[in-house]
Every structure is written in structure tokens, then in C-alpha cells.
Amino acid sequence: MTGPSLKGRGTPEDVWWGPGGLGTVPVRDPLAVRPPGRVVVVAPHPDDEVLGVGGSLAVWAAHGTPVLVVAVTDGEGSHPDSPTLAPAELAERRAEERRAALEVLGIEAVVDRLRLRDAAVAADDVAERLLAVLDPGDTVLVPVAGDGHPDHDATADGGAAAAARVGAACWRYPVWLWHWARPGEVALEGARRLPLPGTAVGAKGAAIDRFTTQVAPLSDDPRDAVVLSPEVLARFRRDVEIVWGPA
């Protein structure tokens, strides 16, 4: 069964703020919903944690919230036919980009690399590996169900299953949902709109720019084309983030 298309420019940002869109989502102050314990962000690929909730993580971390990033894959499959970088080289580049991005956000996060194969993530593998690192007091952030990328969907299912087994809270964040869906096609019930202070918006934008292998082409060769186009990035440079889960 074919999933939603992640190609092209996707749903324009102004459509998301049109009728039935993000303006209908209840607003909560990020500090009012700050998790009481450790935040564990389960990211299918390097950059997903920054794109989805980087601004909120920065706000929470500045107020003492410990952060663990669980890197499900190393993102070595983003340019499968690249003549410039071999998969192992790309994986290490992306790990360094993540380190730099988190530093820009002021997040002293521990990163646990599961090293599952990019484009071949299985929910059971994610759940099994997460059980070794989760505690009941954690708040686990996983992609929203039906985010649209197979690795994201497997991470969503496996992460939620592991959180349920240990009794940890589970919140969800979107990444590719903004690209393929439109208002009215997704259930916004339970979503919360977290407005970000200007400092967090600026830091998140700078952090996104650290992922040079994704926001710029690796070379002039078509096989090294940009992954995150300006149209895609516009949806992550908002002054709000959307999460499902907090009361």
C-alpha cells in the first residue's frame, strides 16, 4: 500500500493557517506544559527532533528539563545514490550536524544512537530498544501517528508501545504531516499550540541551518539534491510548535 506523497512543495504554510487550520488549535504556554521529569525525544532521523519540537525543547531545557534524544537511525539513506558521500560518511556528518544544532538551541542533550537501518525501521525493534532506556517518570515524544514517512510511522508505533509498557507519558509531534495533509484531513483534537519566544524562534532557525546536508545540495549532481526545500522549511520556521498530548 502506497503512503502519502512526500515529494514536491507540499501544502503551503498559509493554507495551514486558513479555515479549519492551526488557528483552531488551543494555545498553551510551553512552560505551563513543561514535563516534570526527563524528556525523551525519539527521532527517526537526525533533524526530526529539531524540526518537530526544537523550540519547545530549548525553552524547557533552559528551565532545567533534562533531555535524551534517541536517534533511531543515523540518516544515512537521505542521499542513497550520492557520488559525494558514502552512507557511513553521511551518517557521521549528520550526527555532527545534530550536535551543532542542539548546541545552538542550548540543549545539553544526551544522544543515544540505536543505529537501525535508515528506510527499514520496524516498530518492534524501536520498542525493544527503547525499553532499555525509558523510565516511568519520562515524557516520551514520538512522531504523530500517520506522519507519512515509513520510518516515522514505525517509530511512532514502537515508541508509543514502549512508553505504554513502562508507564511513561507519550506525546506526539508532526514532521511530514505538514507536507502531505491539509486542514480537515487530520484530527486536531488533543493538539496544543505552543507559542515560542523570539529567542527560541531564532535559535531554532539557526539550528535548522546546521543541517547542511539536508538544507543545501551536497554537490551540483542531481543525486545530491536538497532534501528540505525552502517551502518545506517554512513550516518549521513558525513561531509556534504543535504537539499532541499535554493537558
FENJODA-V320290 format. One record per pair of residues at least 4 apart in sequence whose ideal C-beta (glycine too) atoms are under 7 Angstrom apart, sorted by the first residue. I is the first residue (numbers start at 1). GAP is how many residues later the second one is. D is the distance in whole Angstrom. If there is no record, write none. Layout:
I|GAP|D, I|GAP|D
//
This chain:
3|145|6, 3|147|7, 4|144|4, 4|176|4, 5|175|6, 6|142|6, 6|143|6, 6|170|6, 6|173|6, 6|174|6, 9|220|7, 9|222|4, 10|169|4, 10|170|6, 10|221|6, 10|222|6, 11|4|5, 11|5|6, 11|167|7, 11|168|7, 11|170|7, 11|171|5, 13|4|7, 13|221|5, 13|222|6, 14|4|6, 15|6|7, 15|167|6, 15|168|7, 16|5|5, 16|6|5, 16|162|7, 16|167|7, 17|4|5, 17|5|6, 17|6|6, 18|165|7, 19|164|7, 20|4|6, 20|163|4, 20|164|5, 21|162|4, 22|171|6, 22|220|7, 24|164|6, 25|163|6, 25|166|5, 25|167|7, 25|168|4, 25|217|6, 26|166|6, 26|167|7, 27|166|5, 27|168|6, 28|4|6, 28|5|5, 28|164|5, 28|166|6, 28|218|6, 30|4|7, 30|26|5, 30|29|5, 30|30|7, 30|164|5, 31|28|7, 31|32|7, 33|159|7, 33|213|4, 34|26|5, 34|29|6, 34|31|6, 35|4|5, 35|30|6, 35|104|4, 37|100|4, 37|101|6, 37|102|7, 38|28|5, 38|30|6, 38|99|7, 38|100|5, 39|18|7, 39|21|6, 39|26|6, 39|28|5, 39|100|5, 39|102|7, 40|28|5, 40|30|6, 40|94|6, 40|98|5, 40|100|5, 40|101|7, 41|8|4, 41|12|7, 41|16|7, 41|26|7, 41|28|5, 41|29|7, 41|100|5, 42|28|5, 42|30|6, 42|88|7, 42|98|6, 42|99|7, 42|100|5, 42|113|6, 42|117|4, 43|5|4, 43|6|4, 43|26|6, 43|27|7, 43|28|6, 43|29|6, 44|4|5, 44|28|5, 44|29|6, 44|77|6, 44|99|7, 44|105|7, 44|107|4, 44|108|5, 44|111|4, 45|28|6, 45|30|4, 45|73|7, 45|106|7, 46|25|6, 46|28|7, 46|29|5, 46|48|4, 46|49|6, 46|51|6, 46|52|4, 47|4|6, 47|51|7, 47|164|5, 47|167|6, 48|4|6, 48|127|5, 49|4|6, 49|5|7, 49|20|5, 50|4|4, 50|51|5, 50|154|7, 50|157|5, 50|158|6, 51|124|5, 51|157|7, 51|185|5, 52|121|4, 52|122|7, 52|123|5, 53|4|5, 53|88|6, 53|120|5, 53|188|6, 53|190|7, 54|4|6, 54|51|6, 54|150|5, 54|153|6, 55|4|7, 55|141|4, 55|145|4, 55|146|6, 55|149|4, 55|186|5, 56|4|6, 56|138|5, 56|185|5, 57|4|6, 57|10|6, 57|48|7, 57|50|6, 58|4|6, 58|47|4, 58|48|6, 58|49|6, 58|142|5, 58|145|6, 58|146|7, 59|137|7, 59|138|7, 59|141|6, 60|5|4, 61|4|5, 61|6|6, 61|45|6, 61|46|5, 62|44|6, 67|40|6, 67|42|4, 68|41|7, 68|42|5, 68|44|6, 69|40|5, 69|42|5, 70|42|5, 70|44|7, 70|60|7, 70|63|7, 71|40|6, 71|41|7, 71|42|4, 71|43|6, 72|42|5, 72|44|5, 72|49|6, 72|54|6, 72|83|5, 73|43|5, 73|44|7, 73|45|4, 73|48|6, 73|78|6, 74|17|4, 74|20|6, 74|21|6, 74|39|6, 74|41|6, 74|44|7, 75|16|7, 75|19|4, 75|43|6, 76|11|4, 76|12|7, 76|14|5, 76|15|4, 76|42|5, 77|41|3, 77|42|4, 78|12|7, 78|135|7, 78|136|7, 78|149|5, 79|6|7, 79|11|6, 79|139|6, 79|144|7, 79|145|6, 81|142|4, 82|8|7, 82|136|6, 82|141|6, 82|142|5, 83|138|6, 83|140|6, 84|134|5, 84|135|5, 84|140|5, 85|4|5, 85|5|4, 85|8|7, 85|133|6, 86|4|7, 87|4|6, 88|4|7, 89|4|6, 90|4|6, 90|123|6, 91|4|6, 92|4|6, 93|4|6, 93|120|5, 94|4|7, 94|119|6, 95|4|7, 96|4|6, 97|4|6, 97|113|5, 97|114|5, 97|115|7, 97|116|6, 98|4|6, 98|13|7, 99|4|6, 100|4|7, 100|110|4, 101|4|7, 101|106|4, 101|109|4, 101|110|6, 102|5|5, 102|7|5, 104|99|6, 104|102|5, 104|103|4, 104|106|6, 105|98|5, 105|99|7, 105|102|5, 106|97|7, 112|21|6, 114|15|5, 116|5|5, 116|9|6, 118|33|7, 119|32|6, 121|4|7, 121|5|6, 121|30|4, 121|33|4, 121|34|6, 122|32|6, 123|4|6, 123|31|5, 123|34|4, 123|35|4, 123|38|7, 124|4|6, 124|34|7, 125|4|6, 125|33|7, 126|4|6, 126|28|6, 126|29|5, 126|32|3, 126|33|6, 127|4|7, 127|31|4, 127|34|4, 127|35|4, 130|4|5, 130|28|7, 130|29|6, 130|32|4, 131|31|5, 131|34|6, 131|35|7, 134|4|5, 134|6|7, 134|28|6, 134|29|7, 134|32|5, 134|34|5, 135|31|7, 135|33|7, 136|30|6, 136|31|4, 136|32|6, 138|30|4, 139|29|7, 139|30|5, 139|32|6, 140|19|6, 140|23|4, 140|28|5, 140|29|7, 140|30|5, 141|30|5, 141|32|6, 142|13|6, 142|14|5, 142|17|3, 142|18|6, 142|28|6, 142|30|6, 143|4|4, 143|9|4, 143|12|6, 143|13|4, 143|29|7, 143|30|6, 143|32|6, 144|12|7, 144|28|4, 144|29|6, 144|30|4, 144|33|6, 144|100|6, 145|11|5, 145|27|7, 146|7|7, 147|5|4, 147|6|6, 147|9|6, 147|27|6, 147|28|6, 147|29|5, 147|30|5, 148|4|7, 148|28|4, 148|29|6, 148|32|5, 149|4|7, 149|27|5, 150|4|6, 151|4|6, 152|4|6, 152|23|6, 152|24|6, 153|4|7, 154|4|6, 155|4|6, 156|4|6, 156|16|7, 157|4|6, 158|4|6, 159|4|6, 160|4|6, 160|10|5, 161|4|6, 162|4|7, 163|5|4, 163|7|4, 170|75|7, 171|72|5, 171|73|6, 171|74|3, 171|75|6, 172|71|7, 172|72|4, 172|73|6, 173|70|5, 174|4|6, 174|68|6, 176|4|6, 177|4|5, 177|9|6, 178|57|4, 179|53|6, 181|4|5, 181|5|5, 190|54|5, 191|51|5, 191|53|5, 192|51|6, 192|54|5, 193|47|5, 193|49|6, 194|46|6, 194|47|5, 194|49|6, 195|44|6, 195|45|5, 196|4|4, 196|5|5, 196|43|5, 196|44|6, 196|45|7, 198|4|6, 199|4|6, 200|4|6, 201|4|7, 201|38|5, 202|4|6, 203|4|6, 204|4|6, 205|4|7, 205|32|5, 208|7|7, 208|25|6, 208|28|6, 209|6|6, 211|4|6, 212|4|5, 213|5|6, 214|13|4, 214|14|5, 215|11|7, 215|13|5, 215|18|7, 216|10|6, 217|7|5, 217|8|6, 217|9|5, 218|6|4, 219|5|4, 228|4|5, 228|5|5, 229|4|7, 230|4|6, 233|4|6
//
